[in-house]
C-alpha cells in the first residue's frame, strides 16, 4: 500500500472573474485534473462539472453558496467530470449521457487496478501512465486500493435550449455532441460567458467519439458571440482564441 500524505483542503480555488470561482484538484494526475466552476446567483448557484469524486466536493461548494440552492450540471458523462455529482440534490446532465453517468468508466487510483482502456487514454494525449493518479489522499485512512469512480443519477435530464436560471443570471444549454453523445455547453448571452466542458479547450489535444458531430458542434460554438470560455481542462481563454482554436481543429480534421 502506498504511503501518501493527507492534503487538506483537497480542492484549490481561484478567482476566474465575474464572480466565478474555479476549483481544481492539484493532487490528481494533470490529465485527469478537470476544472470545476462555481457561479453565484441571486436565487441559486450553478456548479459546472464535479471533478473525480476522490474527495467530497459538496463541502467546498457549500462554503461558496452560503446557503443558496445549487444546480449541479455535468457537461458530459466522463468519470473526471461526474465523480462528485452524487453529492448534490439537484443533478443535471444531457439525456444522451445519462446512462454513462449512472454507470461511469470505473477509474481506479493504482495502475495495477486501472480498467481496460486507461493506457490508451493516456497514450492519446502522449502522457506517461502514472503508477498512481494521486500524489496525496483527502483524509487519513483513505482507501487508495478500493476507490472507484462513484456513479451519479441525474434528477433532471436537459435538452438543447433549456435554461438554467439563477435569478439574476441565466445559462442556456447548447448541445454539442461529438466528444460524447450528450456533451453540452452552457452559454450566458448577456455576458458572453461559455462553459465548454470538453467540447473545446486549449493547450491539449481534443478528442471525440463522433468526428462528424464534433465538427458540427465546433462550428456551432464558433457562431456564438463569446467573450470568455471556461473549459473543462486547463486555462480559460477569450472569444478570439476560441475561433482560432476551432478553425485550426477543423482544418486538421479536414486534412
N, C-alpha and C positions, 0 to 999 in steps of 0.2 A: 504494500500500500504506500502511495506517495505521501510524504510529509510536507504538506503545503501550508503556508501561512494563512491566517484569517485576515480578510480585508473587510473593514467596516468604515464608512459605508461602502456598499458594493457598487453603487452607481455614482458616476461623476456627472455633475450638472454644469452646463454652460449656457450663458445668455445668448440667444440667437437673434435678439432684436424683436421689436414689435410685440413685446410681452411673451414671446415664445421661448421655451427652455428646451435644450437638447440634453438628453440623458444617454450615457454610454456605459459600457462595461469594460473598463480598462484592463481587467484581468482575464479577459477572454481572447482567444486567438484572433488576430486582426481580421481574418477572412470572415469570421462569424460574429464579429462585434458590430451589430446593426444599430442604427440610431432609433431612439425613442423620442417622440416630440410631444410636448405638453403645451396646450393653448388655453389660457384662461378666458372665461366668458362671463357675462353678467348672470345668466341663469344656469349655465352648465359649462363644464370644462371639456376639452377634447384631448384625448390621448391617441396618437397615431403610432401604431405598432407597439409591440410589447416584449421585445428582446427574446432571450433564450429560455427564460424561466428557471435559471440556475438559482437565483435568489428571488424572493418575493418582490415584485415591482410595486404593488399597490401601496405599501407604506410611503415610498418615495413620492408617489403621485398624490397621495392624500395630503402630504405636507404642503404641496403646491396648490392643491384645490381648495384648501381652507374651508371644508365643509360643503362645497358645491358638488352636485352630482357629476359624475364623469362618464362621458361617452367614449368607450374604448373601441377604436376602429383599427382593424388589421388590413393593410394594403394588399396582402395576399397570404396564402396559407403555408408558406415555408416556415420551417421549425424555428429559425432565428428571428422571426417576426411575431410569432403567436405564442411563444413559450410562457409569457406572463399573462396572457389574455384571460385565463380562467379565474384570475384574482379579482375581476371586476364584475359588477352586477349587470351592466349594460354593455354587451359584447356584440360588435357588428362586423360583418365581412360580406363580400360579394357572394351571391348564392353559388356561383360556379366554383368557389374554393371552400365551400362549407365542409365538404367531405374530407378534404385534406387537413383542415384544421382539427376536425374531430378525430382523425387518425393520421397524425403527422409522421413525417420521416423520423424514425426513432433514434435521434442522435444520442451518442454516449460520450463520456469525457475521456476515456482511456483508449489509446489506439487499438489495443487488443480486442476491444469491445465494439469498435466502430461498425455500423451497419454497412452492408454491401452498397457500393456506390460512393462512399466517402472519399476514397483515394482518387476516383475520377473527378469528383467535385473540386478537390484541391488542385488536381492536375490541370483542369480547365483554366484556372487562374494562375498557373505557373507558380504555385505556392507550395513550399515543403509541407508534408504531412506531419503534424506535431505528435509527440508521444502522449500529450495530454492537452486538451483545448483550453485549460485554465492554468493560471500561474498562482492562484490563491483560491480559497474557499470562502463562502459568505458567512460561515458560522462554525464554531467548534463542533466536532463530531459529524460534520457533513459527510454524507455517504458518496464519496467520489466514484466508487465502483458501481454503485446501484442507481445513480441518477440516470434518467432518460427523459427526453422531451415530454413535457406534460401536454395532454390534449386539451382542446378548448371547444366547447359547443356554443355557437352563436345564439344570442337571444333575438337578434334581428338580422335578417338577410337583406342586403341592399341591392339596388339596381342602378344602372346608369341614370343620372339625372336626379336621384334622391338628394335631399338636402339635410345636412347635419346642422341643426340650429342651436346656437349657444346663447341666443337672446340678442346680443349686440354684434355677433359675428355669425356668418353662415358659410358653410363649405359644401360645394356641390360634388357629388360622386361622379367621377369620369372613368368609365370602364375602359381599361387599357389592356386587353388580352394580349398574350404573347409570351411574357415571362412565365406566367401561369394563365390558365383559362379565366380565372377570376381576379386577376391583377386589376387594381383600381386605385386611382389617384384622387386627391381632394384638392379642389380649387376654390379660392376665395376671390371672386371677380373684383370686389371693391378695393382690395389691396394688391392684387396680382400675385398672391401667395399660392404656390403649388407644393403640395406634399406628394412626391413622385414614387415613393416606395422603391421597388427595384425596376420599375419601368424605364427609368433613366437615372444615371448618376455619372460622376466624372472621376477620372484618375484610375479607373479599373475597367477590366473587360465587362461588357454587358453579356447577358445570357438569356436564352429564350427556349421555350418548348415548341413554339409555332412561329416560324420565321415570317410568314405572310401576315399573320395577325400582329406580330411585333412591329413590323414595318408600318402597318396601317396605324397602329397606336402611336408610334413616334410622330407620324405626320399629323395626327390629331393634336398631340401636345404642342407641336410646332406652331399650330394656328392659334393657340391661346395667347392672350395678352399677359404674359408672365413677367413679373418684376423680380421675384426671388423664388428659388427652388430649394426646398428642404428634402433631401433624398434619403433613401433607406440605408445608405452607407456613405461614409466619408463626408466631405465638406458640403456646405451649401454653396450655391452659385447663382448668378443673375440670368435674366432672360436672354441676353445676348450669347452667353456661353451655352445656354440650353440649345439655342438654334444652331450654333457651331457644332456642338456635340451630336445633335440629331442628324445634321447634314453629313457629317463625317461617317456616322454609323450607317446611314442609308447608302452612301457611296460604297462603303466597304461591303455591304450586303449585296448590292447590285453587281459589284465587280467580282 
